[in-house]
Amino acid sequence: MIDLRSDTVTKPSLAMRQAMFDAEVGDDVYGEDPTVNHLEARAAEIVGKEAALFIPTGTMGNTIGLKLLTNHGQEIIADSRAHVVDWELSMTAWFSGCQVRTIESTDGILTWEQIRRLIKPITFNAAPTGAITLENTHNMGGGRFYPQETIDEICDGAHDLGVPVHMDGARVFNAAAASGRSVREISAKVDTITFCLSKALGAPMGSILAGSRQLMDKARLLRKRLGGGMRQAGVLAAAGLIALEQGPAELATDHANARFIASELSKIDSLRVLRAETNIVVFDVSGTGLTPREISARLKERGVLINGFNDRMMRALTHRDVNREQCATATAELAAIVAPARNRAPVLQ
Ligand SMILES: *Cc1c(COP(=O)(O)O)cnc(C)c1O
């Protein structure tokens, strides 16, 4: 199977499995797992924050990050298609006790001007703004990344008004690879950032939350509260370290493969490619006469996995476990499925 459903499907490399086998471990709830401590120190260094915390999932990272920055009864500003809004079981409400004020956006990239108008001071009627969250790269927005000036402007403006900023950087290393900036630079002004080791970086599981020492001390308690206090987690951190050290350099290949897929798909008349900025290719199949569900099913019969995410759009993600040749096969199979559809109406001569 050529699996382009997500970059979460990457499997740990041999080197990762060996490192897991060899990992020195201890009880991380006591802070005694040397491999976890090493991973957290390296992650903090790489993102340029005082401290970092190894957590099981990106969802938990966003959940803790937003809880750290807010109080119950406040509002969190997010774009309308944010992962925290659509795919995290409303943890902002369940755990943080906050409602989300969304800003309509097709590509997920917000501006300070849009956010500024929604920031509310404390009054007797409105919920005050607790935090802003930025998703970078933007998943449903087709892998778009924030211009650096925009991040900095949002952070400066928000901080002037006393509002902290969280970055859902599940794929922030993709943003770094695409923009040519370091993650440290990208996240310099945000208060907390979470990123996934388990997606394109290739670890079997795990994410990182980073921020100030004080915030991360509190985050450790919240992680425990959510059931994320892990014991000999060094076996996982060992794979995470390889993902962190070696994964980022390989993302450019995924991006080139995504551009390749986009260029192949754009040769198919009935498809419209919307975006391929990083490792996510979003394309509209409404011109094929087939639904994404039908296309997915037919592709699967031909050994290719690509999912739709609404009634007209499909999304293919490149990652370390698909090479160029497999991308070529996948696009050829897709062409074979959708090409006849556009000729459905008989041509009368
Ligand atoms: C994948 C993802 C997450 C976290 O997902 P988990 O499956 O909980 O690790 C968070 N935000 C975005 C934008 C994502 O794509």
The ligand as a Tripos MOL2 file, in Angstrom:
@<TRIPOS>MOLECULE
LIG
   15    15     1     0     0
SMALL
NO_CHARGES

@<TRIPOS>ATOM
      1 C1         -1.7970   16.0310   14.1910 C.3       1 LIG1
      2 C2         -2.0650   17.3660   14.7020 C.ar      1 LIG1
      3 C3         -2.1510   17.6270   16.0760 C.ar      1 LIG1
      4 C4         -2.0040   16.5840   17.1430 C.3       1 LIG1
      5 O1         -2.4430   15.3560   16.8470 O.3       1 LIG1
      6 P1         -2.2270   14.0660   17.7560 P.3       1 LIG1
      7 O2         -2.7820   13.0170   16.8930 O.co2     1 LIG1
      8 O3         -2.9790   14.3090   19.0080 O.co2     1 LIG1
      9 O4         -0.7650   13.9240   18.0190 O.co2     1 LIG1
     10 C5         -2.3790   18.9230   16.4710 C.ar      1 LIG1
     11 N1         -2.4810   19.9060   15.5800 N.ar      1 LIG1
     12 C6         -2.3800   19.7080   14.2590 C.ar      1 LIG1
     13 C7         -2.4580   20.8580   13.3350 C.3       1 LIG1
     14 C8         -2.1780   18.4300   13.7720 C.ar      1 LIG1
     15 O5         -2.1010   18.2350   12.4500 O.3       1 LIG1
@<TRIPOS>BOND
     1     1     2 1
     2     2     3 ar
     3     2    14 ar
     4     3     4 1
     5     3    10 ar
     6     4     5 1
     7     5     6 1
     8     6     7 2
     9     6     8 1
    10     6     9 1
    11    10    11 ar
    12    11    12 ar
    13    12    13 1
    14    12    14 ar
    15    14    15 1
@<TRIPOS>SUBSTRUCTURE
     1 LIG1         1 GROUP 0 **** ****
